[in-house]
Structures are given as C-alpha cells and as structure tokens.
Amino acid sequence: MAGKRRAAPVVPKGFRVVRTASPGRHPLLKVFPGLDRLTAFRRYPVSEKARRKLASTTEVEIVPRPGEFMYVAPHALPKDADRRWKPVVSKTDCIVVGGEHLRRSPGMVLFLDIIHEMVHLLQRHDGRELWDEEYSYVDRPTELEAYAFTLGEARRLGASPAFLREYLKVEWTTPTQHRRLVRNLGGYLGRP
C-alpha cells in the first residue's frame, strides 16, 4: 500500500448510545448505558465514590432543536450567550444533547463529547466557572482542560491527529479561532 495509513478511531468496547431515546430528561446511564464502566470514566481525577455519584445523579436532556450538539446546562443564562441561543438552564447536573446529534453523529464523536461534558461537570463541582466571560471559548481554561482529557482518551484509542483536528472544528468558532484552539492543544494532538 502506497503512502501512510491514517489511524482510524475505534469507539471503546462497551460504549453504547440509546439513539432512540425520546426528547426530555433521562438518567445519564439510560442514554449512555455502561459509561460508568469505561476506562475513560474511571480515569476522571476524583474518587470512585464521586464518580458513582456523578453517574447516578447526572441527567441528560434530549432536545429536538436543530443545530444543538452537547453541553452542560448552565445554572443561569450566561451573560455573553448569543441571543439566538436558547439553552436549557438547570439547577441540577444536566447534559443537553441535540436529538439529531444523538441519532446521527458517529459513535466516536458522541463518546468524545460525553466524556468532555462530564469533565465540565467535575469542574463545576470544584467551584469553577464554565462560562467565564474573561476568556474566549478557545482560550478558556475549563475548555482546554476538558479537551486535553478528551484528546488524550481519543489518542489512547487510536485517533489520528487529522481526526482530532477535525473534531475540534465546532460551528460556533471561526476558522481563526479553530486554528488557535488547535495551537492551544497542540501537545495533545500528536504529529500530523
């Protein structure tokens, strides 16, 4: 075979998604059964008791709005939120997932997204501000930390740097911001 072969990401054994879950709130493990038994979940830097509590108390709210992906529901509407965005606001631990994203996105993308959002919940439990307006999205310490964890897990599973760069393209960032995010996370991407 001519040329280099790119490493294809492999979804971890045991990762499941209930793609047919209806809109509304569900326990985390009803939408992502077995997530709490995966290596990535066990690698979160908290005690086993804290991980069990996180798995048993976190909810997932599936929303039928087009263009929604996945995010931790803020406790209150962020001051810098785009006026067109109507986020789910929740006082409890809730991860919002767009219905189309849940049904159609590749398994690896859903895996990376959910472990990324779980890092955000742990950050919030530590009293950190997830929507810190002092930073742009691509420079925000909580985002960089969550992406670093996520990219590390993806690399462990064989994801190529090209796949990871593509994964970091999110529609709420410009091409310039994407390049800055890639630069900020360069050490976690590996060589092209």
ChimeraX attribute file (.defattr): number of C-alpha atoms within 10 A of each C-alpha:
attribute: neighborCount
match mode: 1-to-1
recipient: residues
	/A:1	4
	/A:2	4
	/A:3	5
	/A:4	6
	/A:5	8
	/A:6	13
	/A:7	14
	/A:8	12
	/A:9	18
	/A:10	14
	/A:11	19
	/A:12	17
	/A:13	8
	/A:14	12
	/A:15	17
	/A:16	18
	/A:17	19
	/A:18	13
	/A:19	15
	/A:20	10
	/A:21	16
	/A:22	14
	/A:23	15
	/A:24	14
	/A:25	16
	/A:26	17
	/A:27	16
	/A:28	23
	/A:29	19
	/A:30	15
	/A:31	22
	/A:32	18
	/A:33	15
	/A:34	16
	/A:35	22
	/A:36	18
	/A:37	13
	/A:38	13
	/A:39	13
	/A:40	19
	/A:41	18
	/A:42	15
	/A:43	13
	/A:44	16
	/A:45	11
	/A:46	10
	/A:47	11
	/A:48	13
	/A:49	9
	/A:50	13
	/A:51	18
	/A:52	14
	/A:53	11
	/A:54	18
	/A:55	19
	/A:56	13
	/A:57	13
	/A:58	18
	/A:59	21
	/A:60	24
	/A:61	25
	/A:62	25
	/A:63	22
	/A:64	15
	/A:65	13
	/A:66	10
	/A:67	11
	/A:68	18
	/A:69	20
	/A:70	22
	/A:71	20
	/A:72	25
	/A:73	22
	/A:74	21
	/A:75	13
	/A:76	11
	/A:77	15
	/A:78	14
	/A:79	10
	/A:80	9
	/A:81	12
	/A:82	9
	/A:83	8
	/A:84	6
	/A:85	9
	/A:86	10
	/A:87	19
	/A:88	18
	/A:89	15
	/A:90	15
	/A:91	9
	/A:92	12
	/A:93	21
	/A:94	26
	/A:95	25
	/A:96	26
	/A:97	25
	/A:98	19
	/A:99	24
	/A:100	17
	/A:101	20
	/A:102	23
	/A:103	15
	/A:104	10
	/A:105	12
	/A:106	11
	/A:107	18
	/A:108	18
	/A:109	15
	/A:110	23
	/A:111	21
	/A:112	19
	/A:113	19
	/A:114	22
	/A:115	20
	/A:116	22
	/A:117	22
	/A:118	23
	/A:119	22
	/A:120	23
	/A:121	21
	/A:122	19
	/A:123	16
	/A:124	16
	/A:125	12
	/A:126	9
	/A:127	9
	/A:128	14
	/A:129	15
	/A:130	18
	/A:131	18
	/A:132	15
	/A:133	13
	/A:134	8
	/A:135	11
	/A:136	13
	/A:137	18
	/A:138	20
	/A:139	15
	/A:140	17
	/A:141	16
	/A:142	21
	/A:143	20
	/A:144	16
	/A:145	16
	/A:146	20
	/A:147	23
	/A:148	19
	/A:149	19
	/A:150	23
	/A:151	25
	/A:152	17
	/A:153	20
	/A:154	26
	/A:155	19
	/A:156	13
	/A:157	16
	/A:158	15
	/A:159	22
	/A:160	20
	/A:161	20
	/A:162	15
	/A:163	18
	/A:164	20
	/A:165	18
	/A:166	12
	/A:167	14
	/A:168	17
	/A:169	16
	/A:170	12
	/A:171	10
	/A:172	9
	/A:173	15
	/A:174	11
	/A:175	12
	/A:176	9
	/A:177	17
	/A:178	19
	/A:179	16
	/A:180	14
	/A:181	22
	/A:182	19
	/A:183	13
	/A:184	14
	/A:185	20
	/A:186	14
	/A:187	12
	/A:188	20
	/A:189	21
	/A:190	15
	/A:191	9
	/A:192	10
